[in-house]
Amino acid sequence: MTVWQFFRRYALLLPVLLTACAGQGMQGASSRRDIARVEAYFQTVDLKAAPFSQVWPDGAVGSGTLVYRPGYLDMRFTEPHFMTLHAEGRHAVFSDSANGAETRIGLAHNPLGLLLDNPVRLGGAVTVTDIRRAPGVLQLSLARTDNPSQGLVTLRFHESAAHLSLYEVRIVDERRRVTLITLGSG
């Protein structure tokens, strides 16, 4: 194969490779500022009895209230029936009152674990894979640096000049199943 034939064959891949590499760095001043703002948000956030709704991978919908602060999450579902998810540090326990089941979950390899470090750091063990902006919205996607295939967490914030407010968490697990959590009453 000549150099020209090689180039023609693989030239179509160049935009794909460049796009993939573009998301790797996230090192622009604007990106660093956004990452610092989100880290600051997680240093001070203390959600108490915040209403939420959740859509599971199978399309089922639930709702309830949650408590969140760095290193701690307690979700109390009232719909479709009473259930709890209590997560602290590296472990979570899911209890389902409908069938009496209790499931223990290790968070070291679960995308939810990305939000349960105390403090939450968006560097080192956690990689920011994407940052997107729209008017009044900041979105960051996160993965584990050492094994990004274990899942992805995408955080969506409403933003004003100096204030961030988390309103949506999208979790994609290693099997590409999506769970969507929306904060707020509506």
FENFEN-V763025 format. One record per backbone hydrogen bond with DSSP energy under -0.5 kcal/mol. CO is the residue of the C=O (numbers start at 0). NH is the residue of the N-H. E is the energy in kcal/mol with one decimal. If there is no record, write none. Layout:
co->CO nh->NH e->E
co->CO nh->NH e->E
This chain:
co->1 nh->5 e->-2.4
co->2 nh->6 e->-2.8
co->3 nh->7 e->-2.6
co->4 nh->8 e->-2.3
co->5 nh->9 e->-2.2
co->6 nh->10 e->-1.6
co->9 nh->12 e->-1.1
co->9 nh->13 e->-0.6
co->10 nh->13 e->-0.8
co->10 nh->14 e->-0.5
co->12 nh->16 e->-2.5
co->13 nh->17 e->-2.7
co->14 nh->18 e->-2.3
co->15 nh->19 e->-2.3
co->16 nh->20 e->-2.3
co->17 nh->21 e->-2.0
co->18 nh->22 e->-1.2
co->20 nh->23 e->-1.1
co->20 nh->24 e->-0.8
co->21 nh->25 e->-0.7
co->27 nh->31 e->-2.7
co->28 nh->32 e->-2.2
co->29 nh->33 e->-2.3
co->30 nh->34 e->-2.6
co->31 nh->35 e->-2.4
co->32 nh->36 e->-2.3
co->33 nh->37 e->-2.2
co->34 nh->38 e->-2.5
co->35 nh->39 e->-2.4
co->36 nh->40 e->-2.2
co->37 nh->41 e->-2.2
co->38 nh->42 e->-1.2
co->39 nh->43 e->-1.0
co->40 nh->43 e->-0.8
co->40 nh->44 e->-1.8
co->46 nh->67 e->-1.9
co->49 nh->65 e->-2.1
co->50 nh->183 e->-3.1
co->51 nh->63 e->-2.0
co->52 nh->181 e->-2.9
co->53 nh->55 e->-0.5
co->53 nh->61 e->-2.6
co->54 nh->179 e->-2.3
co->55 nh->58 e->-2.2
co->59 nh->55 e->-2.7
co->61 nh->53 e->-3.0
co->62 nh->77 e->-2.9
co->62 nh->78 e->-2.0
co->63 nh->51 e->-2.2
co->64 nh->75 e->-3.1
co->65 nh->49 e->-2.5
co->66 nh->73 e->-2.5
co->67 nh->46 e->-2.3
co->68 nh->71 e->-2.8
co->70 nh->88 e->-1.5
co->71 nh->68 e->-2.0
co->72 nh->86 e->-3.4
co->73 nh->66 e->-2.2
co->74 nh->76 e->-0.6
co->74 nh->84 e->-2.2
co->75 nh->64 e->-2.0
co->76 nh->82 e->-1.3
co->78 nh->62 e->-1.9
co->81 nh->96 e->-1.8
co->82 nh->76 e->-2.7
co->83 nh->94 e->-2.6
co->84 nh->74 e->-3.0
co->84 nh->86 e->-0.5
co->85 nh->92 e->-2.5
co->86 nh->72 e->-2.8
co->87 nh->90 e->-1.7
co->89 nh->106 e->-3.1
co->89 nh->107 e->-0.5
co->90 nh->87 e->-2.5
co->91 nh->104 e->-3.2
co->92 nh->85 e->-2.6
co->92 nh->94 e->-0.5
co->93 nh->102 e->-3.1
co->94 nh->83 e->-2.4
co->94 nh->96 e->-0.6
co->95 nh->98 e->-0.5
co->95 nh->99 e->-1.5
co->95 nh->100 e->-0.6
co->100 nh->95 e->-2.6
co->102 nh->93 e->-3.1
co->104 nh->91 e->-2.4
co->106 nh->109 e->-0.9
co->109 nh->112 e->-1.6
co->110 nh->113 e->-1.8
co->111 nh->114 e->-1.9
co->112 nh->115 e->-1.4
co->114 nh->70 e->-0.6
co->116 nh->70 e->-0.5
co->118 nh->120 e->-0.5
co->120 nh->122 e->-0.8
co->122 nh->124 e->-0.7
co->122 nh->125 e->-1.4
co->124 nh->144 e->-2.5
co->126 nh->128 e->-0.8
co->126 nh->142 e->-2.0
co->129 nh->140 e->-2.4
co->131 nh->138 e->-2.7
co->133 nh->136 e->-2.8
co->135 nh->158 e->-2.2
co->136 nh->133 e->-2.0
co->137 nh->156 e->-3.0
co->138 nh->131 e->-2.7
co->139 nh->154 e->-3.2
co->140 nh->128 e->-2.2
co->140 nh->129 e->-1.1
co->141 nh->152 e->-2.4
co->142 nh->126 e->-3.1
co->146 nh->149 e->-2.0
co->147 nh->150 e->-1.4
co->149 nh->173 e->-0.7
co->151 nh->171 e->-3.0
co->152 nh->141 e->-3.2
co->152 nh->154 e->-0.5
co->153 nh->169 e->-2.7
co->154 nh->139 e->-2.1
co->155 nh->166 e->-2.8
co->155 nh->167 e->-1.5
co->156 nh->137 e->-2.2
co->157 nh->164 e->-2.2
co->162 nh->159 e->-2.5
co->164 nh->157 e->-2.8
co->166 nh->182 e->-2.0
co->167 nh->155 e->-2.6
co->168 nh->170 e->-0.5
co->168 nh->180 e->-2.9
co->169 nh->153 e->-2.9
co->169 nh->171 e->-0.5
co->170 nh->172 e->-0.5
co->170 nh->178 e->-2.6
co->171 nh->151 e->-2.5
co->172 nh->175 e->-2.4
co->176 nh->172 e->-2.3
co->178 nh->170 e->-3.0
co->179 nh->54 e->-2.6
co->180 nh->168 e->-2.8
co->181 nh->52 e->-2.2
